[in-house]
Amino acid sequence: MVRTLRIEGFSTSGRPISTPTTKFGGQPVWLAGPQWPLSTAWDRPMRFVCQIELGPILGAAGRGKVAYVFVTHGDHGEDFFDPDIIDPEGGENAVIVQPGGYYAGPVLPLASGPGLYGHDGAEVEFTVGLRPVDEPGSMTDEKPKALPPTDRERYAERTDGNKIGGTPLFFQGEEWPDGGPWRLLL
């Protein structure tokens, strides 16, 4: 079994969150010096999506560490599209772990930058309701296909959904980046 934190919902924070806890939007709460990643194609700061406290999903190995997630995305109302965002090696997304993580792409020492925004373009920030659950471990591409249909459906139901950590449910074959072993973050 694999420990997973199911995302039950999001709540607006009402004021800036300034602790290194799991949150979406707002600005990163850096544990070490700021490392704001730059889009390789557009040479501008990526958009901050969320920070995830790693202790609850990695145990002792993650205690005191935070993962910061960024993607290349345009500003509110900007006609902008970057299809390379899905490529883990494309330079248009980044996960920076502090303290002690390593990110090979270009960064700037910005304490703040572009974040998530609402329909009106205003910056938004959310706390996250999380529920711990245990999921079955990952299977290679062939194993789920060999299961009886009801077991295959049950496996998919138990691993599908919005979550932090856990077992990925790949829908077009395994899509792990090179250089693993890897664990699902989000």
Buried (B, 14 or more C-beta within 10 A) or exposed (E): EBBBBBBEEBEEBEEEBEEBEBBBBBBBBBBEEBBBBBBBEBEBBBBBBBBBBBEBBBEEEBEEBBBBBBBBBBEEEEEEEBEBBEEBEBBBBBBBBBEEBEBEBEBEEBEBBBBBBEEEEEBBBBBBEBEEBEBEEBBEEEEBEEBEEEEBEEBEEBBEEEBBBBBBBBEEEEEEEEEEEEEBBB
